[in-house]
Amino acid sequence: MKMFKLSTLVLLTVPAMAAPAAAAPAVDAPPTLVARYNFDGGAEGGKIADLSGRGSSLTVRGADNGTVAINTEGAGRYAAFPAVCAATGACPRAMLEAPNDADLNPGTRNFRWAASVRVTQAQLKGKANIMQKGLAGTSSVWKLQLTGKTGRAQCVMTGKGTGQSFTATSARSVADGNWHKIVCERSATSLSISVDGEPGSRATIPATLSVDNTMPLRIGAPNFNPTSDYYHGQLDDIYVQLG
């Protein structure tokens, strides 16, 4: 009888190689509040405190007996600027001003600036500058203003070293005597505006457009020239976000 030798087949299990971990997606840093003023604390010694903890206090500045009044309404307060002046001579003028600060110079970064406004058509006398940093024709600028005839809100950016200026305009007028929240936003290559959440026009801007200047932040006027674009209404809850 022939004998057969049985062979044992041994299967070796080789552990699978672990796949390399996928790189975590880049996450943009959340926007940082770099200045905020709501006027509820009043004007102590002519100064209005910044609530962000990063910015500077606003100083009340006036000319020809002009001042910014801090008025009370309900549980809060707001800033009221001098009325339209019909005189041919010197008129009361006023603004709020904070010194130049790196956080207020966005360069090419995303940036948002906003304010709540209450103004009537009778309080418009040409264009009205609500808030801005920089002056047109001298440096780069970011600005929130009202048009003179229609009372629409506009967000404006002018690039450093280029003179290129871009504007986004609200869909409707804000000069109706009611409070409106206006938000301007630069996001990459887009400059947009909204009023009470309603979007207005949108401008396409160069990714390289940079706003960086040594001017102070000014609210209510660009300067004290008699023919400057003064704001004659009321303001509240002004803020600036970077990033």
Buried (B, 14 or more C-beta within 10 A) or exposed (E): EEEEEEEEEEEEEEEEEEEEEEEEEEEEEEBEBBBBBBBBEEBEEEBBBBBBEBBBBBBBBBBBEBBBBBEEEEEEBBBBBBBBBEEEEEBBBBBBBBBEBEBBBBEBBBBBBBBBBBBBEEBBBEBBBBBBBBBBEEBBBBBBBBBEEBBBBBBBBBBBEEEBBBBBBBEBBBBEEEBBBBBBBBEEEBBBBBBBEEEBBBBEBEEEBBBBBEBBBBBBBBEBEEEBBBBBBBBBBBBBBBB
